[in-house]
Amino acid sequence: MSQTALMWPFLYFTDDRLSTAELTAARLDGDLVEIGEAFMPADAVETRELRAASFRGVAGVHRAVTHASAAWVHGAIPEPPLIQTLQRAGRTRAAVPVDTRIRFRDVALPASDVETISGVAVTTPVRTLVDLVRDAVVGAGPSQLVDDVLAWRPELLADALSWIETAGPVHHKRAAAAELRRRQDEVTR
């Protein structure tokens, strides 16, 4: 039995304990449901720990879950994105995943922007919000994701503004800071 099977009895990965055909049949029978990159029993409670653990196979130890994927892991959005977003989670370079369902950035994340959930590196809620705002201001991502994260935890707005104002060089920093200030002004009116 593999380490995944021992650590995550509620998660089923393709070709770990069951084949793809068996997992698909169990899903069609209503016994399993998809959760990120894995399956879980239909009657199990979906938690952030299970959502994060579903990325164990694609993230490994050298990649972090970011952007909308991280927002889903944290519980800010109800459904995982169709394309998962990963980024290097340290100084060690790893092989770039070759998968059309994965967007990968080979830029190291600072350790302060990453937390470990179920053995998987995930950007903190503040860093997740900053990344989503940076994407939204340049049209690379929907602003609805920013709205969803702020509806989930409105207090992140001030923390994200503080993060971006004190950060070193970051792509689209000025536009993101202006967007965060605009949203803060809307809240205080």
N, C-alpha and C positions, 0 to 999 in steps of 0.2 A: 504494500500500500504506500502511495507517495506521501510526501510531507504535506502537500495541499489537502489531501483527503483527511489526514489526521488533524490538521489545524482548522479546517473549515468544513465541518460535516454538513453544513447547510448549503454549500456551494458545489456545483458540479461543473467541471470544465471539460471541454471536448477532449476525448481520448484520454482522460485521466482515469476515471472509474467506469465511465460509460462511453460508447462510441457516439458519433454524431447522429447516426440513425436511431439509436436508443434514446438519446436526449430529445430528438425531434419528436419521436413517437410519444414520449412521456409528456412533452409540451402539448401535443395535439390531444392527448387524453385528459389534459387538465391537471396533471400531477405536478408539473414543473412550470415555472414562468421564467422569462429571460430577465436577467439583472446585469446590465452592462455587458461584459464579455463572458458571462457565465450563466448558469441556471440555478434556481433555488426552488424548494418545495412551494407549491402554491399557497399553502396555509402558514408559511413562515412570515414573520414580520420583517419588512425591509428596513434595515437600519443603515446609518452612515458607515458602520464597520463592514457590513456585507457589501455595500456599494463600493467601498474602497477596495476590499479584498477581491472583488470581481476583476480588478485591474492587475492583479499579481502577475499574470502571464505576460501581459504586454508592457507593463511598466518595469518589472524587474527591480533590481536594487539601485540602478543608476539613472532612472528616469522618474520624474514627478508628474502627477496628473495636474493639469492647469486649465485655465479659462472656463468654458462652459462645462467641461467634464468635471472640474473641481467644484463648480457651483452645484452640479447634480450630486456629487459625493456628499457635500455638506448639507444638502437638503433644501437648497434655495430654489431649485427648479424641479418640477415633478418627473420629467423624462430625460434620459441621457441623450446627448446630441448624437446625430448620425455619424459625425466625424469626431473621433476622440482627439484631445490635444495633450501632448506630452512634451516635456522639456527636460534637459539634462539637469540632474539633481546633485551636482557636485563637480569636483574637478576632474574626475575620471571619465574619460570618453568611452562610450559604449557603441556597439554597432547600431546604426540607424535602422529603425524598424521599416521594412518594406511592406507596406500595407496601405491600400487606398482608403481605409477607414481611419487612418491615423495621420495627424498633422504633428510633425516633430520639429522642435527648435533645439539646435545644438549650441545653446548658450547657457552657461551654468547659472543656476539660481542660487542666490545667497541662502545660507542655512537658516537665517532668521525669517525667511519667507516661506519656509516649508515646515509642515508638521507630518508626523507619521501616524497613520490610521491603519490599523490591522496590518502593519508591516509594509504599507505602501506610502510613498512620499506624495503628499498633496499640498498644493499651495494653500497658505492660510486664507481665511475669508477676506482679509483686507487686501492681500496681494491678488486674490482672485478678482475682487471688485476693480482694482486698479487696472489689471490686464483687460477686463471686459470694457472698461471705459476707454482705454487706449485704442482698442479695436473699433469701438463704436464711433469715435471722433474722426476716424479716417475711413469709415465705411467698410471696414473689414469684418464687422460683426454687428448683429442687431442690437439697437439700444434697448429693446424689450428685455434682454438679459440683465442689463443694468437695473432697470425698473424692478425686475423680479428679485434680484439680490437685495435691493434697498427695501422692498416690501417685506422681505424675510427678516432683515436686521437693519433697520434705519440708522442705528448708531454707527454703522460702518462708514457712513459718509464722512464724518469728521476724521476718523482714523485714516481713511484713504487719502483725504486731502493732506493730512499731516505727513503721510508716507511719501506722497508724490512731491511735496514741497521740500522734503529733506533728502530725497534720493539723489544719488549722483546722476550721471548721464543715463537717460532713459528715452527710448524712442517715443515721440509724440507727447513729451512731458508737458509742454506749455498748453497744448490743446486739451489734454486730459485735465490739467489743473483748472483751466478756465471752465470746462464742463462741470467739474465737481463743485467749483464756486457758484456757478449758475444754479445748480441743483440745491446747494445749501441756501442760497438766497431765496429760492422758491419755498423752501421749508420754513424759513424764518418770517416770511410775509404773513 
